[in-house]
Amino acid sequence: INAEYMGTEGSSDMNMIGQFGVGFYSVFLVADNVKVASKNDNSDTQWVWESTADGNFFIYEDPRGNTLGRGTEITLELKKDADEYLDADKLKTIVKQYSEFIHFPIYVQTTKTEKVPVEEEKKEGKKG
């Protein structure tokens, strides 16, 4: 743990994670692993906080480098029985409902996969 990043400067108060609150930790009801990448304007370094809710967490410099520019990215590895949270509309509804007093934009990044039928090429026989 990087004590300077945590803002503790070597003090015994490493309870900064408690500032996330119980609401944040409820994410472990649906996720096995959580990564929070964060980049502050005043730092050249992007950091990652990662936990599997087993009481341990890790903070490390993001090996991807500065991919955010500024802000925070939360990545969840959902539990097998939490497929309903893969629905972008459901996720956006939850974020809107529980972020009523957040005064900055929250974006839900989505991707879409489409299956396109492949037409089989007609085989032309050679005459000899």
Secondary structure, 3 states (H helix, E strand, C coil): CCHHHHCCCCCCCCHHHHHHHHHHHHHHHCEEEEEEEEECCCCCCEEEEEECCCCCEEEEECCCCCCCCCEEEEEEEECCCCHHHHCHHHHHHHHHHHCCCCCCCCCCCCCCCCCCCCCCCCCCCCCC
